[in-house]
């Protein structure tokens, strides 16, 4: 058996109402004052109120940081770290999806180690961080169970990911009751984001048996529950998607993502577009490009057999790979995420820049097929 490293949260809570369990972690660690990282829209809802009610009952102080973009910027992070220190906080609670969790991870790095977030680009750059409790309200990013966080460098107009084992939340909370009122578009976008994580982890050059099994389980759950969660959500579909995105998060957190994310990061950075929606739009075409390498085609075919054993029985390997991709495309259409990039404001004249930046993106190092600039430009144009 090959040796590999594996990272996951030390403690995770699942189930309707499990958010109440955060008080045990706070007591156990003797934590006193939280910086709650959540966006303004969510802050105005009962979801955040449920968390603050718990803190008030426990006598735990808190303050808020809500001034960050859906794609958190270096400026957002540095400002948040300043407010953490000014308010004498000793831990963080992020409430939301990937934006809140990533922003909180980055804030903790800067607050604990000094300087600016720009100083920590790369892998394992921090010495230590303040504890983070991640309360997830979307079923998509998996950020509550990874050592990754993504920020946008405003000066360079560039979105990049850091990896730091210290930023793993001390507690991940997946209370699917908090996800019941997610808007349809957010349910669809984050769900397709989770699917992208799982598929890319499965075909990554750094995949292992454990990440492949986690990814395949996530893909099966997403095909079973996402359309239902979008069109007629209930507790079963919300639970299925909550578990799926967690499994996908651990899978890509250990195996890495690939070409889809490398391309998607550029759209988010240049146009400030929703990450999950960009992934959904890009995934079929980018997967077909990746399939030019027979090793990738084999992995897509294996995943197809794992998820659709009956439907793919008797198909050739190439047919199985294409069948999986067409099913992904059909699910994206059903979820409402199959949209032209032009509709989102993407301009044809920006395509060369998008392709150049894709080739420099760190996620591409996990990808089996290494495309050239012309191939990337062709995919972006195809999706306009």
Legacy VTK file of the C-alpha trace (Angstrom):
# vtk DataFile Version 3.0
C-alpha trace
ASCII
DATASET POLYDATA
POINTS 384 float
0.000 0.000 0.000
1.323 3.442 -0.901
2.054 5.858 1.930
0.167 9.147 2.003
-0.775 11.979 4.346
-4.391 12.498 5.323
-5.957 15.564 6.924
-9.438 15.979 8.361
-11.035 17.951 11.217
-10.239 16.661 14.666
-13.905 16.977 15.598
-17.047 17.262 13.460
-20.725 17.525 14.340
-23.511 16.351 12.025
-27.280 16.444 12.260
-30.247 18.740 12.726
-29.637 20.986 15.723
-26.018 19.900 16.243
-24.868 23.544 16.292
-25.760 23.485 19.992
-22.625 21.396 20.484
-20.231 24.299 19.895
-20.500 25.245 23.571
-18.726 22.017 24.579
-15.700 22.881 22.424
-15.614 26.428 23.772
-15.751 25.193 27.375
-13.180 22.473 26.778
-10.676 24.962 25.383
-11.460 27.738 27.870
-12.156 30.227 25.066
-13.359 33.685 26.041
-14.146 35.958 23.082
-15.013 35.132 19.471
-14.671 37.074 16.268
-17.695 35.897 14.295
-16.928 35.990 10.567
-20.145 36.037 8.543
-21.599 38.164 5.766
-24.150 40.927 6.329
-27.030 39.046 4.704
-26.554 35.992 6.885
-25.969 38.132 9.959
-29.511 39.464 9.607
-31.018 35.954 9.754
-32.031 33.597 12.546
-29.118 31.339 11.600
-26.543 33.663 13.151
-28.961 34.374 15.979
-28.937 30.685 16.919
-25.162 30.839 17.336
-25.115 34.096 19.282
-27.870 32.798 21.570
-25.622 29.870 22.454
-22.696 32.183 23.167
-24.799 34.481 25.326
-26.095 31.572 27.394
-22.520 30.409 27.928
-21.334 33.900 28.845
-18.930 33.947 25.881
-18.225 37.384 24.442
-18.263 38.012 20.701
-17.972 40.659 18.021
-18.581 40.556 14.264
-16.563 40.924 11.105
-18.810 41.085 8.043
-16.960 43.367 5.649
-15.690 40.841 3.139
-16.581 39.979 -0.443
-17.964 36.639 -1.674
-14.440 36.104 -2.971
-12.508 37.430 0.087
-9.693 39.810 -0.752
-6.307 40.436 0.806
-7.648 43.779 2.044
-10.656 42.096 3.666
-8.406 39.622 5.475
-5.906 42.188 6.723
-8.713 44.397 8.029
-10.334 41.436 9.770
-7.049 40.484 11.452
-6.735 44.042 12.761
-10.230 43.913 14.242
-9.503 40.524 15.841
-6.546 41.998 17.693
-8.244 45.304 18.549
-11.126 43.434 20.177
-8.820 41.068 22.135
-10.438 37.948 20.669
-8.952 34.512 21.296
-10.862 32.414 18.735
-13.022 32.658 15.619
-16.393 31.315 14.554
-17.104 31.364 10.822
-20.765 31.064 9.818
-21.587 30.512 6.148
-19.908 28.791 3.238
-16.455 28.932 1.741
-16.249 32.725 1.758
-16.687 32.966 5.530
-14.526 29.943 6.322
-11.681 30.958 4.007
-11.745 34.533 5.274
-11.673 33.342 8.907
-8.780 30.954 8.231
-6.754 33.740 6.643
-7.627 36.215 9.418
-6.394 33.748 12.021
-3.103 33.264 10.196
-2.388 37.004 10.120
-3.668 37.716 13.638
-1.509 34.962 15.137
1.641 35.464 13.086
1.707 39.161 12.183
2.293 40.957 8.908
-0.220 40.713 6.064
-1.872 37.765 4.343
0.292 38.470 1.296
3.246 37.228 3.385
1.762 33.727 3.706
1.320 32.644 0.134
2.291 28.995 -0.280
2.259 25.895 1.906
2.420 25.722 5.729
3.667 29.279 6.150
2.181 29.963 9.604
3.689 28.943 12.959
0.330 28.627 14.716
-3.162 30.152 14.542
-6.100 30.901 16.809
-8.777 28.183 17.062
-11.540 28.262 14.441
-15.026 26.778 14.759
-16.585 26.520 11.282
-20.397 26.461 11.156
-21.457 25.549 7.627
-24.707 26.855 6.131
-24.175 25.745 2.517
-23.611 22.297 1.033
-20.744 22.853 -1.313
-17.314 24.205 -0.487
-16.131 21.699 2.117
-13.899 24.442 3.536
-14.811 23.411 7.077
-12.811 20.198 6.633
-9.733 21.265 4.645
-6.328 22.846 5.158
-6.957 25.111 2.146
-8.078 28.708 1.881
-8.426 30.994 -1.127
-7.998 34.766 -1.342
-8.020 37.376 -4.092
-4.957 39.590 -4.339
-6.480 42.927 -5.319
-3.193 44.450 -6.449
-2.515 41.581 -8.866
-6.164 40.839 -9.706
-5.366 37.220 -8.957
-7.140 34.498 -6.990
-4.916 31.900 -5.380
-5.081 29.166 -2.788
-2.863 28.568 0.217
-2.460 25.277 2.041
-1.643 25.302 5.740
-2.251 22.414 8.121
-2.698 24.898 10.982
-5.909 26.355 9.508
-7.912 23.143 9.852
-10.924 24.099 12.022
-10.863 22.617 15.518
-14.573 21.929 15.088
-16.596 21.519 11.879
-20.359 21.889 12.281
-22.659 20.575 9.536
-26.140 21.248 10.869
-28.332 20.705 7.827
-31.240 22.359 9.628
-29.331 25.612 9.055
-29.342 24.855 5.316
-33.089 24.427 4.906
-33.738 27.987 3.716
-30.795 28.263 1.325
-31.851 30.086 -1.874
-32.267 27.924 -4.964
-29.358 29.487 -6.844
-27.012 29.046 -3.877
-28.123 25.439 -3.396
-27.412 24.724 -7.057
-24.078 26.538 -7.249
-22.645 25.119 -4.044
-23.923 21.642 -4.893
-22.168 21.699 -8.250
-19.071 23.015 -6.475
-19.111 19.908 -4.270
-19.492 17.735 -7.360
-16.488 19.439 -8.939
-14.431 18.828 -5.800
-15.313 15.142 -5.803
-14.733 14.533 -9.518
-11.453 16.455 -9.625
-10.194 14.703 -6.481
-11.009 11.339 -8.083
-9.000 12.070 -11.234
-6.175 13.959 -9.495
-2.644 12.664 -9.909
-2.476 12.738 -6.099
-5.571 10.606 -5.546
-5.296 7.636 -3.207
-7.608 4.746 -2.452
-9.156 6.574 0.493
-9.720 9.865 -1.360
-11.137 7.991 -4.366
-13.623 6.116 -2.187
-14.662 9.327 -0.418
-15.030 11.122 -3.758
-17.089 8.348 -5.350
-19.433 8.275 -2.347
-19.846 12.041 -2.607
-20.652 11.863 -6.327
-23.300 9.176 -5.726
-24.949 11.277 -3.000
-24.939 14.413 -5.149
-26.577 12.688 -8.104
-29.142 11.283 -5.711
-29.955 14.493 -3.803
-28.912 17.718 -5.560
-31.815 18.121 -7.990
-34.258 17.395 -5.169
-32.492 19.894 -2.881
-32.766 22.556 -5.592
-36.356 21.926 -6.690
-38.122 20.647 -3.565
-35.761 20.661 -0.580
-36.504 18.549 2.472
-34.479 17.219 5.385
-33.409 14.094 3.492
-31.998 15.981 0.505
-30.340 18.578 2.733
-28.741 15.867 4.850
-27.559 14.018 1.744
-25.945 17.135 0.329
-24.387 18.090 3.681
-22.694 14.698 3.937
-21.703 14.736 0.247
-19.969 18.083 0.415
-18.099 17.025 3.589
-16.828 13.842 1.933
-15.903 15.792 -1.200
-14.127 18.372 0.960
-11.942 15.771 2.632
-11.280 14.139 -0.753
-10.068 17.283 -2.519
-8.445 18.593 0.672
-6.074 15.639 0.471
-5.900 14.905 -3.273
-6.235 18.438 -4.663
-8.417 19.815 -7.439
-7.443 20.359 -11.055
-8.150 22.055 -14.359
-11.718 23.156 -13.573
-10.602 25.047 -10.476
-7.587 26.492 -12.264
-9.908 28.044 -14.842
-12.639 28.959 -12.368
-10.269 30.903 -10.112
-9.547 33.302 -12.974
-13.231 34.019 -13.614
-13.810 34.696 -9.922
-10.806 36.998 -9.675
-11.463 39.011 -12.836
-15.251 39.265 -12.665
-16.020 38.490 -8.980
-18.340 35.654 -10.037
-19.689 32.891 -7.740
-17.105 30.135 -7.520
-19.559 27.230 -7.590
-21.400 28.553 -10.628
-18.118 28.983 -12.521
-17.130 25.418 -11.683
-20.494 24.117 -12.881
-20.200 25.916 -16.213
-16.616 24.817 -16.805
-16.698 21.216 -15.601
-18.037 19.342 -18.659
-15.822 21.084 -21.217
-12.735 21.037 -18.979
-13.305 17.346 -18.214
-13.456 16.552 -21.936
-10.192 18.423 -22.410
-8.657 16.497 -19.519
-9.840 13.242 -21.123
-7.388 13.759 -23.976
-4.972 11.968 -21.672
-5.909 8.283 -21.566
-4.943 8.103 -17.886
-7.587 10.710 -17.084
-10.088 9.015 -19.366
-9.521 5.783 -17.425
-10.209 7.568 -14.116
-13.440 9.129 -15.422
-14.494 5.678 -16.648
-13.749 4.114 -13.250
-15.794 6.795 -11.525
-18.620 6.221 -13.993
-18.672 2.516 -13.161
-18.673 3.280 -9.436
-21.603 5.713 -9.689
-23.582 4.296 -12.635
-22.773 0.567 -12.658
-25.971 -0.516 -14.397
-26.127 2.236 -17.013
-22.453 1.901 -17.959
-22.380 -1.885 -18.114
-21.057 -3.088 -21.465
-19.701 0.317 -22.516
-16.151 0.849 -23.695
-13.902 2.896 -21.418
-14.142 5.977 -23.641
-17.941 5.717 -23.669
-18.044 5.417 -19.880
-15.953 8.552 -19.462
-18.210 10.477 -21.841
-21.341 9.085 -20.158
-20.199 10.465 -16.793
-19.528 13.882 -18.316
-22.908 13.989 -20.082
-24.625 13.100 -16.796
-22.766 15.953 -15.080
-23.914 18.277 -17.873
-27.514 17.086 -17.500
-27.436 17.621 -13.724
-26.063 21.123 -14.224
-28.909 21.855 -16.643
-31.495 20.519 -14.179
-29.986 22.582 -11.355
-30.005 25.758 -13.452
-26.236 26.251 -13.555
-25.678 25.553 -17.268
-25.338 29.150 -18.435
-23.252 30.951 -21.066
-20.286 32.866 -19.688
-21.215 35.925 -21.743
-24.437 36.148 -19.738
-22.256 36.598 -16.628
-20.245 39.415 -18.159
-17.246 37.461 -19.432
-15.657 39.199 -22.423
-14.040 37.523 -25.422
-11.137 39.982 -25.343
-10.219 38.778 -21.820
-9.826 35.139 -22.850
-6.048 35.292 -23.515
-5.501 36.723 -20.026
-7.767 34.070 -18.482
-5.785 31.353 -20.256
-2.413 32.805 -19.218
-3.458 32.991 -15.576
-4.906 29.471 -15.677
-1.520 28.104 -16.686
-0.005 29.693 -13.563
-2.674 28.446 -11.154
-1.515 26.053 -8.431
-4.439 23.645 -8.862
-3.154 22.713 -12.311
-0.282 20.822 -10.671
-2.785 18.141 -9.565
-4.189 17.679 -13.076
-3.251 14.698 -15.257
-3.443 16.533 -18.588
-1.434 19.724 -18.950
-3.185 21.853 -21.599
-1.585 24.612 -23.610
-2.840 28.175 -23.936
-4.636 27.577 -27.239
-6.636 24.686 -25.762
-7.688 26.768 -22.771
-8.730 29.662 -24.982
-10.817 27.265 -27.049
-12.690 26.031 -23.963
-13.393 29.558 -22.703
-14.665 30.591 -26.157
-16.806 27.470 -26.449
-18.567 28.426 -23.207
-19.212 32.075 -24.089
LINES 1 385
384 0 1 2 3 4 5 6 7 8 9 10 11 12 13 14 15 16 17 18 19 20 21 22 23 24 25 26 27 28 29 30 31 32 33 34 35 36 37 38 39 40 41 42 43 44 45 46 47 48 49 50 51 52 53 54 55 56 57 58 59 60 61 62 63 64 65 66 67 68 69 70 71 72 73 74 75 76 77 78 79 80 81 82 83 84 85 86 87 88 89 90 91 92 93 94 95 96 97 98 99 100 101 102 103 104 105 106 107 108 109 110 111 112 113 114 115 116 117 118 119 120 121 122 123 124 125 126 127 128 129 130 131 132 133 134 135 136 137 138 139 140 141 142 143 144 145 146 147 148 149 150 151 152 153 154 155 156 157 158 159 160 161 162 163 164 165 166 167 168 169 170 171 172 173 174 175 176 177 178 179 180 181 182 183 184 185 186 187 188 189 190 191 192 193 194 195 196 197 198 199 200 201 202 203 204 205 206 207 208 209 210 211 212 213 214 215 216 217 218 219 220 221 222 223 224 225 226 227 228 229 230 231 232 233 234 235 236 237 238 239 240 241 242 243 244 245 246 247 248 249 250 251 252 253 254 255 256 257 258 259 260 261 262 263 264 265 266 267 268 269 270 271 272 273 274 275 276 277 278 279 280 281 282 283 284 285 286 287 288 289 290 291 292 293 294 295 296 297 298 299 300 301 302 303 304 305 306 307 308 309 310 311 312 313 314 315 316 317 318 319 320 321 322 323 324 325 326 327 328 329 330 331 332 333 334 335 336 337 338 339 340 341 342 343 344 345 346 347 348 349 350 351 352 353 354 355 356 357 358 359 360 361 362 363 364 365 366 367 368 369 370 371 372 373 374 375 376 377 378 379 380 381 382 383
